[in-house]
Amino acid sequence: FFSYTENSMEISIIADVETIEKDFPKNNSPICPGLCICEDPFRALQIDNEYGLEMSGKRINDLSAPLAQAGISIFYLSTYQTDFIFVKEKRIPLVVSVLKKSFQFIDLDLLNIEFPMYLNNNDEQFLPPENVSSWLKDILVEVRRQCKKSLSDKNLRLIGLNREYMEGWALVMMKIMFYPELLKTEEEIEK
């Protein structure tokens, strides 16, 4: 997962923890002044809906209201086809508990699907389906169709970049996104 958002006030980046730790300088690094990396890892809750942008305002309200009542702060991101709610990793059990009260919610990582057995008319034995991969694909398509909420298994970090320090971090960002082989570690710079 990687998201880059720029507006008149700031630039925000969301990426997996491994990428942030490997490719980005640390907080308060002289390499990239104005960089602020959120210490807490986040998880992305993906909200799929067949109505797209037309109902995004209602989705935001429907999802954020019960979470706000439970005292859970969120970071919300909408794309053209999908919405995401980002919550701190340590709050995931509470988030899932709150949302399960109002929504159909399945963690696809925890889903355990067993193959049903079919009756063989000739000898009355139960047999697995002939084309297991096709059957499993059909089941997963149906689960995903019915799943309105899914939980990403990636831990993410949020980054904010202060525009006042753009000359300090702009080149670093270009290297991170397009030329990672040119990045130097903090140890190499200190030498």
VEXLONU-471607 format. One line per field, with one value per residue: z, y, x of N, C-alpha, C in turn; chain; residue in three letters. Coordinates in nm, 3 decimals. Each point is the difference from the previous one (the first is absolute). Layout:
# residues N
n_w = [Z | ...]
n_v = [Y | ...]
n_u = [X | ...]
ca_w = [Z | ...]
ca_v = [Y | ...]
ca_u = [X | ...]
c_w = [Z | ...]
c_v = [Y | ...]
c_u = [X | ...]
unit = [A | ...]
code = [ALA | ...]
This chain:
# residues 191
n_w = [0.000 | -0.088 | 0.078 | -0.099 | 0.096 | -0.090 | 0.093 | 0.018 | 0.093 | -0.061 | 0.020 | -0.028 | 0.063 | -0.059 | 0.072 | -0.044 | 0.122 | -0.067 | -0.088 | 0.098 | 0.068 | -0.118 | -0.049 | 0.113 | 0.009 | 0.113 | 0.096 | -0.023 | -0.112 | 0.003 | -0.040 | 0.083 | 0.020 | 0.102 | 0.008 | 0.006 | 0.058 | -0.016 | 0.130 | 0.015 | -0.013 | -0.122 | -0.001 | -0.122 | 0.019 | -0.093 | -0.051 | -0.042 | -0.103 | -0.045 | 0.091 | 0.026 | -0.073 | -0.059 | 0.070 | -0.041 | -0.011 | -0.046 | -0.079 | -0.026 | -0.010 | -0.077 | -0.052 | -0.021 | -0.013 | -0.026 | -0.087 | -0.038 | 0.001 | -0.060 | -0.041 | -0.120 | -0.007 | -0.115 | -0.100 | -0.077 | -0.094 | -0.095 | -0.076 | -0.127 | 0.028 | 0.085 | 0.120 | 0.074 | 0.109 | 0.048 | 0.076 | 0.119 | -0.027 | 0.106 | -0.086 | -0.082 | 0.111 | 0.052 | -0.103 | -0.007 | 0.131 | -0.011 | -0.105 | 0.068 | 0.088 | -0.099 | -0.025 | -0.125 | 0.073 | -0.092 | 0.087 | -0.124 | 0.081 | 0.069 | -0.125 | 0.050 | -0.126 | 0.037 | -0.069 | -0.055 | 0.048 | -0.116 | -0.003 | -0.004 | -0.103 | -0.050 | 0.094 | -0.003 | -0.064 | 0.098 | -0.101 | -0.004 | -0.023 | -0.127 | -0.010 | 0.091 | -0.090 | -0.090 | 0.079 | 0.033 | -0.127 | -0.030 | 0.098 | -0.038 | -0.124 | 0.043 | 0.069 | -0.100 | -0.076 | 0.092 | -0.007 | 0.085 | 0.095 | -0.028 | 0.071 | -0.036 | -0.040 | -0.071 | 0.072 | 0.021 | -0.056 | 0.075 | -0.104 | 0.066 | -0.103 | 0.071 | -0.064 | 0.123 | 0.005 | -0.099 | 0.005 | 0.124 | -0.026 | -0.087 | 0.005 | 0.132 | -0.010 | -0.087 | 0.080 | 0.106 | -0.072 | -0.052 | 0.096 | 0.057 | -0.112 | -0.014 | 0.077 | 0.087 | 0.075 | 0.118 | 0.011 | -0.127 | 0.034 | 0.116 | -0.092]
n_v = [-0.117 | 0.096 | 0.107 | 0.087 | 0.090 | 0.094 | 0.095 | 0.111 | -0.086 | -0.116 | -0.093 | -0.094 | -0.091 | -0.104 | -0.076 | -0.120 | -0.052 | -0.113 | 0.052 | 0.044 | -0.113 | -0.059 | 0.073 | 0.025 | 0.124 | -0.005 | 0.007 | 0.129 | -0.069 | 0.032 | -0.124 | 0.001 | 0.129 | 0.007 | -0.112 | -0.043 | -0.105 | -0.037 | -0.001 | 0.020 | -0.133 | 0.008 | -0.030 | -0.049 | 0.061 | -0.093 | 0.102 | -0.111 | 0.071 | -0.061 | 0.094 | -0.031 | 0.105 | -0.049 | -0.101 | 0.060 | 0.107 | -0.078 | -0.061 | 0.118 | 0.053 | -0.099 | 0.010 | 0.129 | 0.005 | -0.131 | 0.023 | 0.114 | -0.062 | -0.088 | 0.125 | -0.050 | 0.055 | 0.057 | -0.054 | 0.081 | -0.092 | 0.081 | -0.106 | -0.015 | -0.121 | 0.039 | -0.027 | 0.071 | -0.074 | 0.091 | -0.103 | 0.046 | -0.070 | 0.069 | 0.074 | -0.083 | -0.068 | 0.121 | 0.038 | -0.120 | 0.004 | 0.126 | -0.025 | -0.109 | 0.096 | 0.068 | -0.072 | -0.048 | -0.080 | -0.020 | -0.058 | 0.031 | 0.055 | 0.015 | 0.020 | -0.101 | -0.030 | -0.083 | -0.102 | 0.030 | -0.104 | -0.058 | -0.034 | -0.112 | 0.021 | -0.041 | 0.049 | 0.106 | 0.032 | 0.067 | 0.083 | 0.046 | 0.128 | -0.024 | 0.121 | -0.037 | 0.028 | -0.050 | -0.105 | -0.008 | 0.017 | -0.083 | -0.077 | 0.018 | -0.015 | -0.100 | -0.048 | 0.027 | -0.057 | -0.094 | -0.004 | 0.077 | -0.069 | 0.033 | -0.076 | 0.097 | -0.094 | 0.109 | 0.018 | 0.116 | 0.095 | 0.104 | 0.079 | 0.104 | 0.080 | 0.081 | 0.078 | 0.050 | -0.132 | 0.042 | 0.103 | -0.032 | -0.020 | 0.098 | 0.022 | -0.005 | 0.069 | 0.078 | -0.003 | 0.021 | 0.086 | 0.061 | 0.031 | -0.103 | -0.041 | 0.125 | -0.060 | 0.088 | -0.092 | 0.017 | -0.128 | -0.018 | 0.073 | -0.066 | -0.090]
n_u = [0.085 | -0.028 | -0.007 | -0.006 | -0.018 | -0.023 | 0.004 | -0.068 | -0.037 | -0.010 | 0.091 | -0.090 | 0.070 | -0.057 | 0.079 | 0.037 | -0.001 | 0.012 | -0.082 | -0.078 | 0.015 | -0.020 | -0.099 | -0.063 | 0.050 | 0.066 | -0.094 | -0.010 | 0.003 | 0.130 | -0.014 | -0.104 | 0.035 | -0.084 | 0.071 | -0.124 | 0.056 | -0.124 | 0.022 | -0.130 | 0.010 | -0.047 | -0.128 | -0.012 | -0.114 | -0.012 | -0.067 | -0.057 | -0.041 | -0.105 | -0.026 | 0.126 | 0.036 | -0.106 | 0.047 | 0.112 | -0.076 | -0.094 | 0.090 | 0.055 | -0.121 | -0.046 | 0.122 | 0.012 | -0.132 | -0.013 | 0.098 | -0.055 | -0.117 | 0.081 | 0.021 | -0.028 | 0.120 | -0.033 | 0.064 | -0.072 | 0.001 | -0.042 | -0.016 | 0.020 | 0.052 | 0.091 | -0.048 | 0.084 | -0.006 | 0.083 | 0.031 | 0.034 | 0.109 | 0.039 | -0.071 | 0.063 | 0.030 | 0.017 | 0.074 | 0.055 | 0.014 | 0.037 | 0.078 | 0.034 | -0.021 | 0.057 | 0.108 | -0.013 | 0.074 | 0.094 | 0.083 | 0.034 | 0.090 | -0.111 | -0.039 | -0.067 | 0.023 | -0.094 | 0.049 | -0.116 | -0.060 | 0.012 | -0.124 | 0.071 | -0.080 | 0.117 | 0.081 | -0.074 | 0.113 | 0.056 | 0.000 | 0.126 | -0.025 | -0.035 | -0.048 | 0.091 | 0.093 | -0.082 | -0.024 | 0.129 | 0.029 | -0.100 | 0.046 | 0.125 | -0.044 | -0.076 | 0.104 | 0.081 | -0.095 | -0.014 | 0.130 | -0.057 | 0.057 | 0.122 | 0.079 | 0.081 | 0.085 | 0.012 | 0.110 | -0.059 | 0.075 | -0.032 | 0.020 | 0.045 | -0.007 | 0.077 | -0.089 | 0.013 | 0.014 | -0.079 | 0.083 | -0.029 | -0.127 | -0.015 | 0.131 | -0.007 | -0.113 | 0.061 | 0.105 | -0.076 | -0.071 | 0.107 | 0.087 | -0.062 | 0.057 | -0.045 | -0.088 | 0.043 | 0.056 | -0.058 | 0.040 | -0.040 | -0.105 | -0.004 | 0.040]
ca_w = [0.000 | -0.003 | -0.034 | 0.003 | -0.011 | 0.013 | -0.003 | 0.023 | 0.135 | 0.033 | -0.078 | 0.087 | -0.062 | 0.076 | -0.060 | 0.098 | 0.099 | -0.053 | -0.097 | 0.074 | 0.076 | -0.092 | -0.099 | 0.047 | 0.115 | 0.130 | 0.047 | 0.040 | -0.069 | -0.077 | -0.142 | -0.048 | 0.102 | -0.024 | -0.013 | 0.125 | -0.016 | 0.113 | 0.065 | 0.009 | -0.126 | -0.029 | -0.088 | -0.095 | -0.012 | -0.135 | -0.010 | -0.139 | -0.017 | -0.143 | -0.040 | -0.033 | 0.056 | 0.026 | 0.138 | 0.089 | 0.119 | 0.090 | 0.055 | 0.099 | 0.119 | 0.058 | 0.062 | 0.100 | 0.116 | 0.111 | 0.047 | 0.082 | 0.127 | 0.079 | 0.031 | -0.091 | -0.107 | -0.127 | -0.114 | -0.109 | -0.134 | -0.108 | -0.136 | -0.092 | 0.018 | 0.133 | 0.114 | 0.103 | 0.133 | 0.063 | 0.146 | 0.064 | 0.013 | 0.134 | 0.016 | -0.093 | 0.061 | 0.034 | -0.127 | -0.055 | 0.090 | -0.021 | -0.134 | -0.014 | 0.052 | -0.099 | -0.138 | -0.033 | 0.009 | -0.002 | -0.015 | -0.098 | 0.045 | 0.097 | -0.061 | -0.023 | -0.082 | -0.021 | -0.120 | 0.027 | -0.067 | -0.082 | -0.003 | -0.125 | -0.019 | -0.029 | 0.116 | 0.120 | 0.074 | -0.015 | -0.072 | -0.018 | -0.135 | -0.100 | -0.030 | 0.127 | -0.017 | -0.048 | 0.112 | 0.098 | -0.060 | 0.010 | 0.141 | 0.035 | -0.069 | 0.075 | 0.129 | -0.025 | -0.039 | 0.119 | 0.097 | -0.021 | 0.073 | 0.013 | 0.080 | -0.059 | 0.096 | 0.001 | 0.090 | -0.077 | 0.072 | -0.058 | -0.005 | -0.039 | -0.043 | 0.014 | -0.122 | 0.029 | -0.016 | -0.127 | -0.064 | 0.071 | -0.018 | -0.135 | -0.070 | 0.068 | -0.043 | -0.138 | 0.005 | 0.060 | -0.091 | -0.135 | -0.008 | 0.134 | 0.002 | 0.028 | 0.140 | 0.091 | 0.138 | 0.091 | 0.035 | -0.111 | 0.000 | 0.116 | -0.027]
ca_v = [0.117 | 0.126 | 0.113 | 0.131 | 0.104 | 0.133 | 0.113 | 0.127 | 0.004 | -0.106 | -0.123 | -0.116 | -0.128 | -0.121 | -0.114 | -0.107 | 0.028 | -0.044 | 0.101 | 0.122 | -0.024 | -0.025 | 0.104 | 0.137 | 0.036 | 0.001 | 0.131 | 0.099 | -0.025 | 0.115 | -0.034 | 0.038 | 0.078 | 0.017 | -0.132 | -0.048 | -0.136 | -0.042 | -0.115 | -0.114 | -0.062 | 0.004 | -0.103 | 0.054 | -0.070 | 0.031 | -0.002 | -0.014 | 0.028 | 0.005 | 0.131 | 0.088 | 0.135 | 0.055 | -0.022 | 0.008 | 0.079 | -0.085 | -0.102 | 0.063 | 0.023 | -0.128 | -0.068 | 0.082 | 0.029 | -0.095 | 0.002 | 0.121 | -0.026 | -0.090 | 0.072 | -0.045 | 0.097 | -0.065 | 0.075 | -0.050 | 0.027 | -0.049 | -0.004 | 0.000 | -0.116 | -0.060 | 0.086 | -0.063 | 0.060 | -0.039 | 0.007 | -0.051 | -0.146 | -0.043 | 0.019 | -0.089 | -0.083 | 0.084 | 0.043 | -0.114 | -0.023 | 0.107 | -0.008 | -0.123 | 0.024 | 0.068 | -0.033 | -0.131 | 0.022 | -0.125 | 0.012 | -0.102 | -0.075 | -0.101 | -0.082 | -0.139 | -0.061 | -0.144 | -0.048 | -0.086 | -0.128 | -0.026 | -0.139 | -0.072 | -0.076 | -0.141 | -0.085 | 0.071 | 0.054 | 0.145 | 0.033 | 0.144 | 0.043 | -0.039 | 0.112 | 0.071 | 0.138 | 0.077 | 0.011 | 0.094 | 0.134 | 0.044 | 0.032 | 0.124 | 0.110 | 0.026 | 0.059 | 0.138 | 0.077 | 0.026 | 0.071 | 0.144 | 0.052 | -0.096 | 0.053 | -0.028 | -0.058 | 0.081 | 0.114 | 0.119 | 0.119 | 0.128 | 0.097 | 0.136 | 0.082 | 0.142 | 0.073 | 0.099 | -0.065 | -0.072 | -0.011 | -0.103 | -0.136 | -0.028 | -0.089 | -0.130 | -0.065 | -0.045 | -0.121 | -0.110 | -0.048 | -0.034 | -0.044 | -0.045 | -0.044 | 0.117 | 0.039 | -0.034 | -0.019 | 0.105 | -0.034 | 0.043 | 0.146 | 0.044 | -0.024]
ca_u = [-0.085 | 0.073 | -0.086 | 0.065 | -0.102 | 0.058 | -0.094 | 0.069 | 0.058 | 0.095 | 0.003 | -0.016 | 0.035 | -0.033 | 0.070 | 0.019 | 0.104 | 0.129 | 0.045 | 0.036 | 0.123 | 0.110 | 0.026 | -0.017 | 0.083 | -0.069 | -0.049 | 0.101 | 0.126 | 0.047 | -0.015 | -0.133 | -0.070 | -0.143 | -0.062 | -0.058 | -0.052 | -0.082 | 0.063 | -0.092 | -0.042 | -0.144 | -0.056 | -0.098 | -0.128 | -0.049 | -0.146 | -0.043 | -0.142 | -0.033 | -0.053 | 0.111 | 0.006 | -0.132 | -0.043 | 0.115 | -0.034 | -0.078 | 0.091 | 0.086 | -0.081 | -0.042 | 0.113 | 0.070 | -0.085 | 0.017 | 0.139 | 0.013 | -0.069 | 0.085 | 0.123 | 0.105 | 0.028 | 0.030 | 0.050 | -0.084 | 0.051 | -0.086 | 0.049 | -0.114 | -0.086 | 0.010 | 0.028 | 0.082 | 0.009 | 0.125 | -0.007 | 0.121 | 0.004 | -0.041 | -0.145 | -0.072 | -0.106 | -0.114 | -0.061 | -0.074 | -0.114 | -0.099 | -0.058 | -0.079 | -0.135 | -0.083 | 0.036 | 0.054 | 0.143 | 0.076 | 0.144 | 0.032 | 0.117 | -0.042 | -0.104 | 0.039 | -0.104 | 0.014 | -0.068 | -0.114 | 0.005 | -0.118 | -0.043 | 0.020 | -0.123 | 0.023 | 0.029 | -0.041 | 0.114 | 0.017 | 0.123 | 0.021 | -0.034 | 0.099 | 0.088 | 0.012 | 0.045 | -0.114 | -0.094 | 0.057 | -0.008 | -0.139 | -0.026 | 0.070 | -0.069 | -0.123 | 0.036 | 0.043 | -0.117 | -0.079 | 0.084 | 0.002 | 0.114 | 0.108 | 0.108 | 0.130 | 0.092 | 0.121 | 0.011 | 0.034 | 0.042 | -0.040 | 0.109 | -0.036 | 0.113 | -0.027 | 0.037 | 0.103 | 0.130 | -0.005 | 0.131 | 0.075 | -0.050 | -0.051 | 0.092 | -0.007 | -0.124 | 0.020 | 0.084 | -0.077 | -0.103 | 0.042 | 0.140 | 0.039 | 0.140 | 0.084 | -0.013 | 0.109 | -0.046 | 0.048 | 0.138 | 0.085 | 0.005 | 0.077 | 0.143]
c_w = [0.000 | -0.043 | 0.019 | -0.022 | 0.025 | -0.007 | 0.033 | 0.136 | 0.022 | -0.108 | 0.100 | -0.080 | 0.093 | -0.073 | 0.106 | 0.086 | -0.054 | -0.098 | 0.072 | 0.072 | -0.092 | -0.083 | 0.050 | 0.114 | 0.128 | 0.030 | 0.044 | -0.064 | -0.075 | -0.151 | -0.055 | 0.108 | -0.037 | -0.019 | 0.136 | -0.027 | 0.126 | 0.058 | 0.002 | -0.137 | -0.012 | -0.081 | -0.087 | -0.002 | -0.134 | -0.005 | -0.148 | -0.007 | -0.148 | -0.046 | -0.031 | 0.069 | 0.040 | 0.146 | 0.101 | 0.126 | 0.102 | 0.064 | 0.109 | 0.130 | 0.069 | 0.075 | 0.112 | 0.125 | 0.113 | 0.054 | 0.088 | 0.135 | 0.091 | 0.034 | -0.088 | -0.108 | -0.125 | -0.095 | -0.120 | -0.134 | -0.102 | -0.131 | -0.091 | 0.029 | 0.142 | 0.105 | 0.101 | 0.130 | 0.059 | 0.150 | 0.057 | 0.023 | 0.136 | 0.023 | -0.084 | 0.069 | 0.036 | -0.126 | -0.058 | 0.083 | -0.023 | -0.136 | -0.022 | 0.050 | -0.107 | -0.144 | -0.013 | -0.011 | 0.004 | -0.018 | -0.092 | 0.040 | 0.094 | -0.057 | -0.029 | -0.074 | -0.016 | -0.124 | 0.039 | -0.078 | -0.077 | -0.002 | -0.139 | -0.017 | -0.020 | 0.124 | 0.134 | 0.088 | -0.022 | -0.063 | -0.006 | -0.142 | -0.097 | -0.028 | 0.123 | -0.021 | -0.049 | 0.113 | 0.102 | -0.052 | 0.011 | 0.143 | 0.037 | -0.067 | 0.076 | 0.136 | -0.020 | -0.041 | 0.123 | 0.104 | -0.032 | 0.069 | 0.000 | 0.064 | -0.063 | 0.106 | 0.007 | 0.109 | -0.082 | 0.091 | -0.076 | 0.010 | -0.039 | -0.036 | 0.003 | -0.123 | 0.024 | -0.020 | -0.134 | -0.064 | 0.067 | -0.029 | -0.142 | -0.077 | 0.062 | -0.045 | -0.144 | -0.003 | 0.054 | -0.102 | -0.133 | -0.011 | 0.136 | 0.008 | 0.031 | 0.147 | 0.081 | 0.139 | 0.086 | 0.041 | -0.109 | -0.001 | 0.114 | -0.021 | -0.070]
c_v = [0.122 | 0.109 | 0.128 | 0.103 | 0.135 | 0.103 | 0.126 | 0.008 | -0.100 | -0.107 | -0.114 | -0.126 | -0.111 | -0.115 | -0.107 | 0.029 | -0.034 | 0.102 | 0.126 | -0.020 | -0.015 | 0.123 | 0.144 | 0.029 | 0.001 | 0.141 | 0.087 | -0.024 | 0.125 | -0.024 | 0.059 | 0.079 | 0.018 | -0.130 | -0.044 | -0.137 | -0.037 | -0.128 | -0.124 | -0.059 | 0.003 | -0.123 | 0.066 | -0.090 | 0.044 | -0.016 | -0.004 | 0.023 | 0.016 | 0.136 | 0.102 | 0.135 | 0.056 | -0.010 | 0.018 | 0.082 | -0.080 | -0.106 | 0.059 | 0.021 | -0.131 | -0.070 | 0.082 | 0.025 | -0.103 | -0.002 | 0.123 | -0.019 | -0.091 | 0.065 | -0.040 | 0.106 | -0.076 | 0.098 | -0.061 | 0.039 | -0.060 | 0.001 | -0.008 | -0.114 | -0.054 | 0.107 | -0.079 | 0.078 | -0.052 | 0.020 | -0.056 | -0.150 | -0.047 | 0.013 | -0.096 | -0.087 | 0.080 | 0.046 | -0.111 | -0.027 | 0.103 | -0.015 | -0.125 | 0.018 | 0.058 | -0.046 | -0.146 | 0.018 | -0.135 | 0.033 | -0.114 | -0.082 | -0.114 | -0.097 | -0.140 | -0.068 | -0.148 | -0.039 | -0.084 | -0.129 | -0.020 | -0.149 | -0.058 | -0.093 | -0.150 | -0.085 | 0.068 | 0.043 | 0.151 | 0.027 | 0.152 | 0.040 | -0.033 | 0.112 | 0.089 | 0.146 | 0.089 | 0.023 | 0.102 | 0.143 | 0.055 | 0.041 | 0.132 | 0.121 | 0.037 | 0.065 | 0.145 | 0.088 | 0.039 | 0.080 | 0.148 | 0.064 | -0.109 | 0.070 | -0.040 | -0.058 | 0.078 | 0.106 | 0.117 | 0.110 | 0.121 | 0.096 | 0.135 | 0.076 | 0.146 | 0.074 | 0.103 | -0.056 | -0.073 | -0.017 | -0.108 | -0.141 | -0.034 | -0.097 | -0.140 | -0.077 | -0.051 | -0.128 | -0.119 | -0.059 | -0.052 | -0.056 | -0.050 | -0.046 | 0.115 | 0.043 | -0.045 | -0.017 | 0.112 | -0.026 | 0.046 | 0.151 | 0.051 | -0.019 | 0.115]
c_u = [0.089 | -0.097 | 0.080 | -0.109 | 0.066 | -0.111 | 0.077 | 0.069 | 0.113 | 0.002 | -0.009 | 0.029 | -0.045 | 0.068 | 0.020 | 0.123 | 0.138 | 0.058 | 0.046 | 0.133 | 0.121 | 0.037 | -0.007 | 0.097 | -0.084 | -0.054 | 0.117 | 0.136 | 0.044 | -0.012 | -0.129 | -0.074 | -0.147 | -0.074 | -0.051 | -0.064 | -0.076 | 0.059 | -0.089 | -0.027 | -0.153 | -0.039 | -0.105 | -0.122 | -0.059 | -0.151 | -0.037 | -0.149 | -0.029 | -0.047 | 0.109 | -0.009 | -0.136 | -0.042 | 0.114 | -0.029 | -0.078 | 0.088 | 0.088 | -0.076 | -0.037 | 0.113 | 0.064 | -0.085 | 0.016 | 0.143 | 0.024 | -0.067 | 0.081 | 0.134 | 0.118 | 0.020 | 0.044 | 0.065 | -0.070 | 0.060 | -0.094 | 0.076 | -0.122 | -0.097 | -0.007 | 0.025 | 0.082 | -0.016 | 0.131 | -0.015 | 0.130 | -0.013 | -0.053 | -0.150 | -0.083 | -0.104 | -0.125 | -0.074 | -0.086 | -0.125 | -0.110 | -0.068 | -0.084 | -0.143 | -0.093 | 0.022 | 0.038 | 0.151 | 0.070 | 0.147 | 0.043 | 0.122 | -0.038 | -0.103 | 0.054 | -0.114 | 0.030 | -0.078 | -0.120 | 0.015 | -0.130 | -0.030 | 0.021 | -0.119 | 0.022 | 0.021 | -0.027 | 0.118 | 0.006 | 0.136 | 0.017 | -0.037 | 0.113 | 0.099 | 0.010 | 0.039 | -0.114 | -0.101 | 0.050 | -0.006 | -0.142 | -0.035 | 0.066 | -0.062 | -0.126 | 0.029 | 0.040 | -0.117 | -0.081 | 0.077 | 0.000 | 0.120 | 0.107 | 0.119 | 0.133 | 0.092 | 0.131 | -0.008 | 0.051 | 0.049 | -0.048 | 0.117 | -0.057 | 0.126 | -0.041 | 0.050 | 0.111 | 0.140 | 0.012 | 0.137 | 0.085 | -0.047 | -0.044 | 0.090 | -0.001 | -0.124 | 0.012 | 0.084 | -0.078 | -0.096 | 0.055 | 0.142 | 0.049 | 0.146 | 0.096 | -0.005 | 0.121 | -0.059 | 0.054 | 0.144 | 0.097 | 0.016 | 0.087 | 0.150 | 0.057]
unit = [A | A | A | A | A | A | A | A | A | A | A | A | A | A | A | A | A | A | A | A | A | A | A | A | A | A | A | A | A | A | A | A | A | A | A | A | A | A | A | A | A | A | A | A | A | A | A | A | A | A | A | A | A | A | A | A | A | A | A | A | A | A | A | A | A | A | A | A | A | A | A | A | A | A | A | A | A | A | A | A | A | A | A | A | A | A | A | A | A | A | A | A | A | A | A | A | A | A | A | A | A | A | A | A | A | A | A | A | A | A | A | A | A | A | A | A | A | A | A | A | A | A | A | A | A | A | A | A | A | A | A | A | A | A | A | A | A | A | A | A | A | A | A | A | A | A | A | A | A | A | A | A | A | A | A | A | A | A | A | A | A | A | A | A | A | A | A | A | A | A | A | A | A | A | A | A | A | A | A | A | A | A | A | A | A | A | A | A | A | A | A]
code = [PHE | PHE | SER | TYR | THR | GLU | ASN | SER | MET | GLU | ILE | SER | ILE | ILE | ALA | ASP | VAL | GLU | THR | ILE | GLU | LYS | ASP | PHE | PRO | LYS | ASN | ASN | SER | PRO | ILE | CYS | PRO | GLY | LEU | CYS | ILE | CYS | GLU | ASP | PRO | PHE | ARG | ALA | LEU | GLN | ILE | ASP | ASN | GLU | TYR | GLY | LEU | GLU | MET | SER | GLY | LYS | ARG | ILE | ASN | ASP | LEU | SER | ALA | PRO | LEU | ALA | GLN | ALA | GLY | ILE | SER | ILE | PHE | TYR | LEU | SER | THR | TYR | GLN | THR | ASP | PHE | ILE | PHE | VAL | LYS | GLU | LYS | ARG | ILE | PRO | LEU | VAL | VAL | SER | VAL | LEU | LYS | LYS | SER | PHE | GLN | PHE | ILE | ASP | LEU | ASP | LEU | LEU | ASN | ILE | GLU | PHE | PRO | MET | TYR | LEU | ASN | ASN | ASN | ASP | GLU | GLN | PHE | LEU | PRO | PRO | GLU | ASN | VAL | SER | SER | TRP | LEU | LYS | ASP | ILE | LEU | VAL | GLU | VAL | ARG | ARG | GLN | CYS | LYS | LYS | SER | LEU | SER | ASP | LYS | ASN | LEU | ARG | LEU | ILE | GLY | LEU | ASN | ARG | GLU | TYR | MET | GLU | GLY | TRP | ALA | LEU | VAL | MET | MET | LYS | ILE | MET | PHE | TYR | PRO | GLU | LEU | LEU | LYS | THR | GLU | GLU | GLU | ILE | GLU | LYS]
